[in-house]
Amino acid sequence: MCMIGYFVYVEYQHFMSDKIKYISSIINYVDLIINIFCFMVVALDLIGDMQSIVRPIASMTLIIVWIKLFYFLRAYDSFSQLIRMIIEIGKDIRYFLVVLFIGIFGFAGGFYIL
């Protein structure tokens, strides 16, 4: 809890130093989500007997932290091109994913009725 409090304090200091710049950066929202999820995991774990709630939140937190690692890998030239390529592919594929999920949900509904 002390470490989470420290990270929240650091985020608060960043927010107070330049509010507009802090709000405009998406990585700050990711940091905020990570801090909230970590607090929830620790608090629910201390309550005890809530593993069915703690595990999904902890797993989402871990996935977000690993994805955040991509942000820090952009500092290295060999990784920055790969990270940029992944971002551009993600932007291009979003329309295909919408059509794919519509088809999957349509067939899932049809097979469920069957």
Long-range contacts (C-beta under 8 A, 24 or more apart in sequence): 1-39, 1-42, 4-35, 4-38, 4-39, 4-42, 7-31, 7-35, 7-38, 8-35, 11-35, 27-68, 27-71, 30-64, 30-68, 30-71, 31-68, 33-64, 34-61, 34-64, 34-65, 34-68, 37-61, 37-64
